[in-house]
Amino acid sequence: MNKGELINEVAKVMESKKDAQTAVECVFSSITESLKEGESVSLIGFGTFKVSRWEARKGRNPQTGEEMDIKARNVIKFTPGKVLKEAVN
């Protein structure tokens, strides 16, 4: 499912497709803003999004074997909730 298909599913229970698009974009932007501020986002039954920090480290270019520096960065981790795990299995 892509974003357009998600909007179509939400539109089935809302008054219009435009309202559904606004709702979906609001949810995505709210999650994004919370993660940018370093907060975790817990959606009970669905899962939790959180930001983790990867420190700078040395790595190797797999093609040449040359050693290289890998910069520190933030990564987003998702942990599925119990209800989601049970639904998939």
Long-range contacts (C-beta under 8 A, 24 or more apart in sequence): 35-76, 43-81, 44-81, 45-81, 45-82, 45-83, 45-84, 46-80, 46-81, 46-83, 46-84, 47-78, 47-79, 47-80, 47-81, 47-84, 48-78, 48-79, 48-81, 49-76, 49-77, 49-78, 50-76, 50-77, 50-79, 51-75, 51-76, 51-77, 52-76, 52-77
